[in-house]
Amino acid sequence: MLQSNSFLLSLLIWLPILGGFATLAFGSGRANSARWFSTGVALVTLAASVLLLTGFDYANPGMQFVENKVWIAAYDIRYHLGADGISVSLIVLTTLTSLLAMIGAWTSIDKRVSQYYASFLILEGLMVGVFAALDSMLFYVFFEGMLIPMFLIIGVWGGPRRIYAAIKFFLYTFLGSLFMLVGLIYLYLKGGSWQLSDMYALQLNATEQMWLFFGFLVAFAVKVPMFPVHTWLPDAHVEAPTAGSVILAAIMLKIGGYGFLRFVLPIVPDAGTEWAWLVIALSLIAVIYVGLVALAQDDMKKLIAYSSVSHMGFVTLGTFIAFGLVRDYGNGDAARLGLQGAMVQMISHGFVSGAMFSCVGVLYDRMHSRMIKDYGGVANVMPWFAALFVLFAMANSGLPGTSGFVGEFMVILASFQKHPLIAFAAATTLIVGAGYTLWLVKRVIWGEVGNAHVAELEDINAREAFVLGVFAAGVLVLGIWPKPLTDLMEPSIANLAMQIASSKL
């Protein structure tokens, strides 16, 4: 079994980053070679993440595969990596989704191909770094570094308004994270350490915790994104190329939820308890209001983007409902259920949203339109695609037996033990979500063939079937048998629930 002093996490970070720079060497004249090389690097990275999973000790709630070296000695900033069950699940999701996104973009990108694939590989390595960093400044470097390749992916290979969308994406996320940087500097000056474990042990009074809480809240709320700082997301999704939308929805949004688990819960548990009502309220607004906004969309990508904001509301709801369950009711089991539900929802949303955006990409590659009115009766000419699209739509609606049901049900069940009205409000997403998703399916998939362009559509090829098939397998396996995932995360979740219960006042 792989233990500490392993270099596996460094391999997972630096293999795709170095592979990305190597991909640039192919230039514009050898596009196919760049595709094959970069996809091979992504495949090896996925294999390394499987080693991470198989070598992980499920019973150990602490960090494993630890690497700890001095980086900047003058400020005691360290290259400190490690992974628990939460990190491992998100790292594997990152490596799998990155590979599928790159395969999915095989024919849709025909300009600056080597630069495109290089950007994706570098982005993959930086995202893995976020999930593995145990030094807060190292976390911040990876957290900010991700913005650069995604900015390029949207700004260079995006749609007509790509520059506007890329700048809006960059400014929102960059300005939000500056509040986190101020908080981290304060914690360093107070405790003399950038290490997360030292920050967890640091005693903080109520005022300090309040200011730190809001600093972290702004940074991670933009990333999730939570209402009302979600407006950058629809623009970014609509203008981004398909693979960019897949990675943005499936992985980058999860970094906000991960930040809440890593920073807010353990570092400022008392402020989290005091202000949990605010996050719960904003989460319910996202679940209900943003879901209703999705109903009014005429662009498939924009509809799915608003759907992502609504579903990610369950992640923040499950995370912050745990505070009240532990502190007010002493119900640690329900708190763990809420946290588990939040994590399962993150993984599930990675599969479902990645699949939905991939489906839109399949249609866009053929028709060069994302407008719902341009389609109709697609099932008549693309039966295999229609079957997969309907499966993902059902998962997006929270159908039992799919991954979309499991996390949301766990969060609703935990919320009910806090207050039935919270659970009722959260459960309305099952109605609203079914509304906008089935309305999309009705207008795009069912009925008579909409026009001559739809009549000429060809069904998915082997490459597209592979990508969508892997997403479908993830949706069904997690929906029918979520136990391996919950077992992987349970010790880490239980440890988080204990940290919430411990006051620093």
C-alpha positions as CSV (number, residue, x, y, z in Angstrom):
1,M,0.0,0.0,0.0
2,L,1.3,3.4,-0.9
3,Q,1.9,5.6,2.1
4,S,3.7,8.8,3.0
5,N,6.8,9.9,1.1
6,S,5.2,8.7,-2.1
7,F,5.6,11.0,-5.1
8,L,2.2,10.0,-6.5
9,L,0.5,13.4,-5.9
10,S,3.4,15.3,-7.4
11,L,3.2,13.0,-10.4
12,L,-0.5,13.7,-10.8
13,I,0.1,17.5,-10.6
14,W,3.3,17.9,-12.7
15,L,2.8,15.1,-15.3
16,P,-0.1,17.0,-17.0
17,I,1.5,20.4,-16.5
18,L,4.8,19.3,-18.1
19,G,2.9,17.3,-20.7
20,G,1.0,20.5,-21.5
21,F,4.2,22.5,-22.2
22,A,5.5,19.5,-24.2
23,T,2.4,19.6,-26.3
24,L,3.2,23.2,-27.3
25,A,6.2,21.9,-29.2
26,F,4.0,20.3,-31.8
27,G,3.1,23.7,-33.1
28,S,0.3,24.3,-35.6
29,G,1.6,21.9,-38.2
30,R,1.1,18.7,-36.3
31,A,-2.4,19.0,-34.9
32,N,-3.1,15.2,-34.9
33,S,0.2,14.4,-33.1
34,A,-0.7,17.0,-30.5
35,R,-4.1,15.4,-30.0
36,W,-2.7,11.9,-29.6
37,F,0.2,13.0,-27.3
38,S,-1.9,15.1,-25.0
39,T,-4.6,12.4,-24.8
40,G,-1.9,9.9,-23.9
41,V,-0.7,12.1,-21.1
42,A,-4.2,12.5,-19.8
43,L,-4.7,8.7,-19.9
44,V,-1.5,8.1,-17.9
45,T,-2.6,10.7,-15.4
46,L,-5.9,8.9,-15.0
47,A,-4.1,5.6,-14.5
48,A,-1.9,7.3,-11.8
49,S,-5.1,8.5,-10.0
50,V,-6.4,5.0,-10.0
51,L,-3.2,4.0,-8.2
52,L,-4.1,6.7,-5.7
53,L,-7.5,5.2,-5.2
54,T,-6.3,1.6,-4.9
55,G,-3.5,2.5,-2.5
56,F,-5.7,4.6,-0.2
57,D,-6.4,3.3,3.3
58,Y,-10.1,3.7,3.7
59,A,-10.1,3.4,7.5
60,N,-7.6,6.3,8.0
61,P,-9.3,9.7,8.4
62,G,-6.0,11.6,8.1
63,M,-3.9,12.7,5.1
64,Q,-2.1,10.1,3.1
65,F,0.5,10.2,0.3
66,V,2.0,13.1,2.2
67,E,4.9,15.1,0.7
68,N,6.4,18.0,2.7
69,K,9.3,20.0,1.5
70,V,10.5,23.5,2.1
71,W,9.5,25.8,-0.8
72,I,10.1,29.4,0.3
73,A,12.2,29.2,3.5
74,A,12.0,32.9,4.5
75,Y,8.3,32.7,5.1
76,D,8.1,28.9,5.9
77,I,5.9,28.3,2.8
78,R,6.1,24.6,2.1
79,Y,5.4,22.3,-0.8
80,H,3.0,20.2,1.4
81,L,0.7,17.8,-0.3
82,G,-1.6,15.1,1.0
83,A,-5.0,13.5,0.3
84,D,-7.9,12.2,2.4
85,G,-11.1,10.5,1.1
86,I,-12.6,13.9,0.0
87,S,-9.5,14.8,-2.0
88,V,-9.1,11.4,-3.6
89,S,-12.7,11.3,-4.9
90,L,-12.3,14.8,-6.5
91,I,-8.9,14.0,-7.9
92,V,-10.2,10.9,-9.7
93,L,-13.2,12.9,-11.0
94,T,-10.8,15.5,-12.3
95,T,-8.5,13.1,-14.2
96,L,-11.4,11.1,-15.6
97,T,-13.4,14.2,-16.8
98,S,-10.3,15.9,-18.2
99,L,-9.6,12.8,-20.4
100,L,-13.2,12.6,-21.6
101,A,-13.3,16.4,-22.3
102,M,-10.2,16.1,-24.4
103,I,-11.5,13.1,-26.4
104,G,-14.8,14.9,-26.9
105,A,-13.0,17.9,-28.5
106,W,-11.1,15.8,-31.0
107,T,-12.7,17.1,-34.1
108,S,-14.4,20.3,-32.9
109,I,-11.2,22.3,-32.4
110,D,-9.3,22.9,-35.6
111,K,-7.3,26.1,-34.9
112,R,-4.3,26.3,-32.5
113,V,-4.9,22.7,-31.6
114,S,-1.6,22.1,-29.7
115,Q,-2.2,25.3,-27.6
116,Y,-5.8,24.2,-26.9
117,Y,-4.8,20.7,-25.6
118,A,-1.8,22.2,-23.7
119,S,-4.1,24.6,-21.9
120,F,-6.3,21.6,-20.8
121,L,-3.4,19.6,-19.5
122,I,-2.0,22.5,-17.5
123,L,-5.4,23.2,-16.1
124,E,-5.8,19.6,-15.1
125,G,-2.5,19.6,-13.1
126,L,-3.4,22.9,-11.4
127,M,-6.9,21.5,-10.4
128,V,-5.3,18.4,-8.9
129,G,-2.9,20.7,-7.0
130,V,-5.9,22.5,-5.4
131,F,-7.3,19.2,-4.1
132,A,-3.9,18.1,-2.8
133,A,-2.4,21.2,-1.2
134,L,-2.0,21.2,2.6
135,D,-0.1,24.5,2.7
136,S,-2.6,27.4,2.4
137,M,-0.2,29.6,0.2
138,L,0.4,26.6,-2.1
139,F,-3.4,26.2,-2.3
140,Y,-3.8,29.8,-3.2
141,V,-1.2,29.6,-6.0
142,F,-2.9,26.6,-7.6
143,F,-6.3,28.2,-6.9
144,E,-5.3,31.4,-8.8
145,G,-3.2,29.6,-11.4
146,M,-6.2,27.7,-12.8
147,L,-7.7,31.0,-14.0
148,I,-5.0,31.5,-16.6
149,P,-5.6,28.4,-18.8
150,M,-9.4,28.6,-18.4
151,F,-9.2,32.3,-19.4
152,L,-7.3,31.3,-22.5
153,I,-9.7,28.4,-23.3
154,I,-12.8,30.8,-23.2
155,G,-11.0,33.8,-24.7
156,V,-9.3,32.1,-27.6
157,W,-11.6,29.2,-28.6
158,G,-15.0,30.6,-27.4
159,G,-18.0,32.0,-29.1
160,P,-18.6,35.5,-30.5
161,R,-18.7,37.2,-27.1
162,R,-15.7,35.2,-25.8
163,I,-13.6,38.2,-24.7
164,Y,-16.4,39.7,-22.6
165,A,-17.1,36.3,-21.0
166,A,-13.4,35.5,-20.3
167,I,-12.8,38.9,-18.7
168,K,-16.0,38.6,-16.6
169,F,-15.0,35.1,-15.5
170,F,-11.5,36.3,-14.6
171,L,-12.5,39.4,-12.7
172,Y,-15.2,37.7,-10.6
173,T,-13.0,34.8,-9.5
174,F,-9.8,36.8,-9.1
175,L,-11.4,39.6,-7.1
176,G,-13.2,37.1,-4.9
177,S,-10.1,35.2,-4.0
178,L,-8.3,38.3,-2.9
179,F,-10.5,38.3,0.2
180,M,-9.2,34.8,0.9
181,L,-5.6,35.9,0.5
182,V,-6.2,38.7,3.1
183,G,-7.6,36.1,5.5
184,L,-4.7,33.7,4.9
185,I,-2.1,36.4,5.6
186,Y,-3.9,37.3,8.8
187,L,-3.9,33.7,9.9
188,Y,-0.2,33.5,9.1
189,L,0.6,36.7,11.1
190,K,-1.3,35.4,14.0
191,G,-0.1,31.8,14.1
192,G,3.2,32.0,12.2
193,S,2.4,29.1,9.8
194,W,0.8,28.6,6.4
195,Q,0.0,24.9,7.1
196,L,-3.7,24.1,7.2
197,S,-3.2,21.8,10.2
198,D,-1.8,24.7,12.2
199,M,-4.6,27.0,11.1
200,Y,-7.1,24.4,12.3
201,A,-5.5,24.4,15.8
202,L,-5.3,28.2,16.0
203,Q,-7.6,29.8,18.7
204,L,-9.6,32.7,17.2
205,N,-12.1,35.0,18.9
206,A,-15.6,35.7,17.6
207,T,-14.7,38.9,15.8
208,E,-11.7,37.3,14.1
209,Q,-13.8,34.4,13.0
210,M,-16.5,36.6,11.6
211,W,-14.2,38.6,9.4
212,L,-12.4,35.4,8.2
213,F,-15.7,33.7,7.6
214,F,-16.9,36.4,5.2
215,G,-13.5,36.6,3.5
216,F,-13.6,32.9,2.8
217,L,-17.3,33.1,1.9
218,V,-16.8,35.6,-0.8
219,A,-13.9,33.7,-2.4
220,F,-15.6,30.3,-2.4
221,A,-19.2,31.6,-3.1
222,V,-18.0,33.1,-6.4
223,K,-16.4,29.8,-7.3
224,V,-19.4,27.6,-6.5
225,P,-21.1,30.0,-7.7
226,M,-23.7,31.0,-5.2
227,F,-26.5,33.5,-5.6
228,P,-26.1,36.4,-6.1
229,V,-22.5,36.2,-7.4
230,H,-23.4,33.6,-10.1
231,T,-23.9,35.9,-13.1
232,W,-20.5,35.2,-14.6
233,L,-21.3,31.5,-15.0
234,P,-24.0,31.5,-17.8
235,D,-21.8,33.9,-19.9
236,A,-18.7,31.7,-19.4
237,H,-20.6,28.5,-20.3
238,V,-22.3,29.9,-23.4
239,E,-19.1,31.3,-24.9
240,A,-16.7,28.5,-23.8
241,P,-16.0,25.6,-26.2
242,T,-17.8,22.4,-25.2
243,A,-14.8,20.9,-23.4
244,G,-14.3,24.1,-21.5
245,S,-17.9,24.0,-20.3
246,V,-17.5,20.4,-19.3
247,I,-14.4,21.1,-17.1
248,L,-15.9,24.4,-15.7
249,A,-19.1,22.6,-14.6
250,A,-17.7,19.2,-13.6
251,I,-14.6,20.3,-11.8
252,M,-14.0,24.0,-11.3
253,L,-17.3,24.7,-9.5
254,K,-16.5,21.9,-7.1
255,I,-13.4,23.8,-5.9
256,G,-15.7,26.3,-4.2
257,G,-17.5,23.5,-2.3
258,Y,-14.1,22.0,-1.5
259,G,-12.9,25.3,-0.1
260,F,-15.8,25.5,2.3
261,L,-15.0,22.0,3.6
262,R,-11.2,22.7,3.9
263,F,-11.3,26.3,5.3
264,V,-14.6,27.4,6.7
265,L,-15.6,24.3,8.7
266,P,-12.3,23.6,10.5
267,I,-10.9,27.2,10.8
268,V,-13.9,29.3,11.8
269,P,-16.5,26.8,13.2
270,D,-18.1,29.3,15.6
271,A,-18.7,31.9,12.9
272,G,-19.9,29.2,10.6
273,T,-22.5,28.3,13.2
274,E,-23.6,31.9,13.7
275,W,-23.9,32.7,10.0
276,A,-25.0,29.3,8.6
277,W,-28.5,30.7,8.2
278,L,-27.2,33.2,5.6
279,V,-25.6,30.5,3.5
280,I,-28.7,28.2,3.9
281,A,-30.9,31.1,2.7
282,L,-28.7,31.9,-0.3
283,S,-28.6,28.1,-1.1
284,L,-32.4,27.8,-1.1
285,I,-32.6,30.9,-3.3
286,A,-30.2,29.3,-5.7
287,V,-32.2,26.0,-5.6
288,I,-35.6,27.6,-6.3
289,Y,-35.1,31.0,-8.0
290,V,-32.3,30.1,-10.3
291,G,-34.1,26.9,-11.2
292,L,-37.1,29.1,-12.3
293,V,-34.7,31.3,-14.3
294,A,-33.6,28.1,-16.1
295,L,-37.2,27.6,-17.2
296,A,-37.1,30.8,-19.3
297,Q,-34.0,30.0,-21.3
298,D,-33.9,29.5,-25.0
299,D,-30.2,28.5,-25.2
300,M,-29.5,24.9,-24.2
301,K,-26.1,25.8,-22.7
302,K,-27.5,28.7,-20.7
303,L,-30.3,26.5,-19.4
304,I,-27.8,23.8,-18.2
305,A,-25.6,26.6,-16.7
306,Y,-28.5,27.9,-14.6
307,S,-29.3,24.3,-13.7
308,S,-25.7,23.9,-12.4
309,V,-26.1,26.9,-10.1
310,S,-29.4,25.4,-8.8
311,H,-27.9,21.9,-8.2
312,M,-24.7,23.3,-6.6
313,G,-27.1,25.0,-4.0
314,F,-27.5,21.5,-2.5
315,V,-23.7,21.3,-1.9
316,T,-23.7,24.5,0.2
317,L,-27.0,23.6,1.8
318,G,-25.7,20.2,2.9
319,T,-22.4,21.7,4.1
320,F,-23.9,24.5,6.3
321,I,-26.9,22.6,7.6
322,A,-24.3,20.5,9.4
323,F,-23.5,23.4,11.7
324,G,-27.0,23.6,13.2
325,L,-27.4,19.8,13.4
326,V,-24.2,19.5,15.5
327,R,-24.3,22.6,17.6
328,D,-28.1,23.1,18.1
329,Y,-29.3,19.5,18.1
330,G,-26.2,17.5,19.0
331,N,-27.1,15.3,16.0
332,G,-23.7,14.2,14.6
333,D,-25.2,11.5,12.5
334,A,-27.5,13.9,10.6
335,A,-24.6,16.3,10.2
336,R,-22.5,13.6,8.6
337,L,-25.4,12.7,6.4
338,G,-25.6,16.3,5.2
339,L,-21.9,16.5,4.5
340,Q,-21.9,13.2,2.8
341,G,-24.8,14.4,0.7
342,A,-22.9,17.5,-0.3
343,M,-19.9,15.5,-1.4
344,V,-22.0,12.9,-3.3
345,Q,-23.8,15.8,-5.0
346,M,-20.5,17.3,-6.1
347,I,-19.4,14.0,-7.7
348,S,-22.8,13.4,-9.2
349,H,-23.0,16.9,-10.6
350,G,-19.6,16.3,-12.2
351,F,-20.9,13.4,-14.2
352,V,-24.4,14.8,-15.0
353,S,-23.3,18.4,-15.9
354,G,-20.3,17.1,-17.9
355,A,-22.6,14.7,-19.8
356,M,-25.3,17.4,-20.5
357,F,-22.7,19.8,-21.9
358,S,-21.1,17.0,-23.9
359,C,-24.6,16.3,-25.4
360,V,-25.0,20.0,-26.4
361,G,-21.6,19.8,-27.9
362,V,-22.6,16.8,-30.0
363,L,-25.5,18.7,-31.4
364,Y,-23.6,21.9,-31.9
365,D,-20.9,20.1,-33.9
366,R,-23.6,19.1,-36.4
367,M,-25.9,22.1,-36.5
368,H,-23.7,25.0,-35.1
369,S,-26.7,26.1,-33.0
370,R,-27.5,25.9,-29.3
371,M,-30.9,27.5,-29.7
372,I,-33.7,25.1,-28.6
373,K,-36.1,26.4,-31.3
374,D,-33.7,25.1,-34.0
375,Y,-34.2,21.5,-33.0
376,G,-37.1,19.1,-32.6
377,G,-37.6,15.4,-33.2
378,V,-33.9,14.5,-32.8
379,A,-34.9,11.0,-31.6
380,N,-36.1,10.2,-35.0
381,V,-32.7,10.6,-36.6
382,M,-30.3,10.1,-33.6
383,P,-31.9,7.3,-31.5
384,W,-28.7,6.3,-29.6
385,F,-27.9,9.9,-28.8
386,A,-31.5,10.5,-27.7
387,A,-31.4,7.6,-25.3
388,L,-28.3,8.9,-23.6
389,F,-29.6,12.4,-23.6
390,V,-32.8,11.3,-21.9
391,L,-30.9,9.3,-19.3
392,F,-28.8,12.4,-18.4
393,A,-32.0,14.5,-18.3
394,M,-33.6,12.1,-15.9
395,A,-30.5,12.3,-13.7
396,N,-30.6,16.1,-13.8
397,S,-34.2,15.8,-12.6
398,G,-33.2,13.7,-9.6
399,L,-34.7,10.4,-10.8
400,P,-34.2,7.5,-8.3
401,G,-31.6,5.1,-9.7
402,T,-29.5,7.8,-11.0
403,S,-26.7,9.7,-9.3
404,G,-28.7,12.9,-9.3
405,F,-31.1,11.5,-6.8
406,V,-28.7,10.2,-4.1
407,G,-26.9,13.4,-3.0
408,E,-30.0,15.5,-3.2
409,F,-32.0,13.0,-1.1
410,M,-29.3,12.8,1.5
411,V,-29.2,16.6,1.8
412,I,-33.0,16.8,2.0
413,L,-33.1,14.1,4.7
414,A,-30.5,15.9,6.8
415,S,-32.3,19.2,6.2
416,F,-35.6,17.7,7.5
417,Q,-33.9,17.0,10.8
418,K,-32.9,20.7,11.1
419,H,-36.4,22.0,10.0
420,P,-39.1,20.5,7.8
421,L,-39.6,23.8,6.0
422,I,-35.9,23.9,4.8
423,A,-36.3,20.3,3.5
424,F,-39.6,21.3,1.8
425,A,-38.0,24.3,0.1
426,A,-35.0,22.2,-1.0
427,A,-37.3,19.5,-2.4
428,T,-39.0,21.9,-4.7
429,T,-35.9,21.6,-7.0
430,L,-37.1,18.1,-7.8
431,I,-40.3,19.7,-9.3
432,V,-38.6,22.8,-10.9
433,G,-35.7,20.7,-12.1
434,A,-38.0,18.2,-13.7
435,G,-39.9,21.2,-15.3
436,Y,-37.0,22.8,-17.1
437,T,-35.3,19.5,-18.0
438,L,-38.3,17.8,-19.4
439,W,-39.3,20.9,-21.2
440,L,-35.8,20.9,-22.9
441,V,-36.2,17.2,-23.8
442,K,-39.7,17.7,-25.2
443,R,-38.6,20.6,-27.5
444,V,-35.3,19.0,-28.6
445,I,-35.7,15.3,-28.6
446,W,-39.4,14.3,-29.0
447,G,-42.0,15.1,-31.6
448,E,-41.8,15.3,-35.4
449,V,-38.5,16.2,-37.1
450,G,-38.2,20.0,-36.7
451,N,-36.7,21.0,-40.0
452,A,-34.5,19.9,-42.9
453,H,-31.3,20.4,-41.0
454,V,-32.5,18.1,-38.2
455,A,-33.5,15.5,-40.8
456,E,-29.9,15.3,-42.0
457,L,-28.3,14.7,-38.6
458,E,-26.2,11.6,-38.1
459,D,-26.2,9.6,-34.9
460,I,-23.2,9.6,-32.6
461,N,-20.0,8.0,-33.7
462,A,-17.8,5.6,-31.7
463,R,-15.7,8.4,-30.1
464,E,-18.8,10.3,-29.0
465,A,-20.5,7.1,-27.8
466,F,-17.4,6.3,-25.6
467,V,-17.4,9.7,-24.0
468,L,-21.2,9.7,-23.3
469,G,-21.1,6.0,-22.3
470,V,-18.5,6.6,-19.6
471,F,-20.6,9.5,-18.2
472,A,-23.7,7.2,-18.3
473,A,-21.8,4.5,-16.4
474,G,-20.8,7.0,-13.7
475,V,-24.4,8.3,-13.4
476,L,-25.9,4.8,-13.1
477,V,-23.2,3.2,-10.9
478,L,-23.3,6.1,-8.4
479,G,-27.1,6.1,-8.5
480,I,-27.5,2.4,-7.9
481,W,-24.5,1.7,-5.7
482,P,-23.1,4.8,-4.0
483,K,-21.6,2.8,-1.0
484,P,-18.0,2.7,-2.3
485,L,-17.9,6.5,-2.6
486,T,-19.5,7.1,0.8
487,D,-17.2,4.5,2.4
488,L,-14.2,6.3,0.8
489,M,-15.2,9.7,2.3
490,E,-16.8,8.6,5.6
491,P,-13.7,8.8,7.9
492,S,-12.9,12.3,6.5
493,I,-16.5,13.4,6.8
494,A,-16.7,12.2,10.4
495,N,-13.5,14.1,11.2
496,L,-15.0,17.3,9.7
497,A,-18.2,16.8,11.9
498,M,-16.0,16.6,15.0
499,Q,-14.2,19.8,14.0
500,I,-17.5,21.6,13.6
501,A,-18.5,20.5,17.1
502,S,-15.4,21.9,18.7
503,S,-15.7,25.6,19.6
504,K,-12.6,27.9,19.4
505,L,-14.1,30.5,21.8
